[in-house]
Amino acid sequence: MCADPIRRFLAEQDPPTPCLVVDTDVVAARAREVRSAFPGALIRYAVKANPAPPVLDALVAAGIGFDVAGPGELALCLERGAVPADIAYGNPIKKPRDIAFAFERGVREFTSDAADDVDHLGRHAPGSAVSIRVVLDGPDSVTPFGRKFGCEPAEALDLVLRAAALGLRPGIAFHVGSQQPAVAAWEIGIATAAKLFAEATAQGVAMTRLNLGGGFATAHRAGVPSLDAYAATIASALESHFPGERPELLLEPGRVLVADAGLLRTEVVLVAHRGGRRWVYLDIGRYNGLAEAENEAIAYRFEPVDPPGGPSGPVVLAGPTCDGDDVLYQRTPYELPLRLRTGDRLELPGTGAYTASYASVGFNGIEPLRTYCIGRWGDA
């Protein structure tokens, strides 16, 4: 019998494709690894990575808090037993009524990067902690945020002082971008934060909280630094730039907690030859689970379930919808067996994050990505 719980589930249940299977025991184990790598830090799971209730159950049991982006995620976390004091509202883009909704339910940790939002927090979340998010000039991640979030350091200092004047408890936040393989990015962020801490202190505002965001990468076709490597860089940067009293750390990891707990299974719909290239169309694409393949940013692994044997050759991989943008990989080189045919199945490991949560609710009549959770907290 297969020792891999996910593949054993797939062999026994043979669910229709496409589907995602998540092992909640792996989620819990990964949570322990993150807590061990960052002792004393406040860990707040980025719910957007995978909001499946059994995933949240496993993290509640592991003592992990949550980073929510809006009222829907907040309500879900509370429903699963999360403690309001362990929830951070990490989205800088929020309506005043959503701030009030969170505050009324006990949330006292927010992130901001604009004057109007700071004013809204002062009015609707009095006395709360607010981390002012600063933009970084560091290495690009695989899926960077661009300039959508964060303010320049000079503006960040102004917002810190503004927050303090409103009775809020300011700190500093940064995010190095999702799927960030450059550990040096955190050193840049910590150095920037330390300068702001010193400038705020000089103006009579003492800050104690530093929010490092998320961004820890997981491996697909290319290797990435280990969690210990990220932790070592962060510890070294803190020692260098905060030689006195260290700030309290808050982290908002998402991908690193759930990606490796999931495996996605898909089926070949059609094989065709166009313009001298072999196209393989799958029953999963950018609109029903593989949104992060946009611009071929995340290069997933594709492994045949029952390899048909024989030689392999180059392929273009595309999704099932009638949208011309639903092409996964044209530039990134992939090879699959030349005997691959309609009905053959492929598996994509490491897909527990940003797959089901990105799937559309019915584009082209395709249902959201079916998810099965197994393990101690599973529902399958």
Salt bridges, closest charged atoms under 4 A:
ASP4 OD2 - ARG7 NH1 2.94
ASP14 OD1 - ARG345 NH1 2.88
GLU33 OE1 - ARG30 NH1 2.34
ASP57 OD2 - ARG80 NH2 2.78
GLU79 OE2 - ARG80 NH1 3.77
ASP86 OD1 - ARG44 NH2 3.80
GLU104 OE1 - ARG105 NH1 3.59
GLU109 OE1 - ARG209 NH1 2.32
ASP117 OD2 - LYS94 NZ 2.79
ASP119 OD1 - ARG162 NE 2.89
ASP137 OD1 - ARG147 NH1 3.61
GLU152 OE2 - ARG147 NH2 2.52
GLU187 OE2 - HIS241 NE2 2.45
GLU199 OE2 - LYS195 NZ 2.57
GLU248 OE1 - ARG209 NH2 2.82
GLU292 OE1 - ARG255 NH1 2.77
GLU296 OE2 - ARG331 NH1 3.67
GLU303 OE1 - ARG7 NH2 3.72
GLU303 OE2 - ARG301 NH1 3.51
ASP306 OD2 - ARG345 NH2 3.84
GLU347 OE1 - ARG7 NE 2.88
GLU347 OE2 - ARG265 NH2 2.49
GLU367 OE2 - ARG370 NH2 2.55
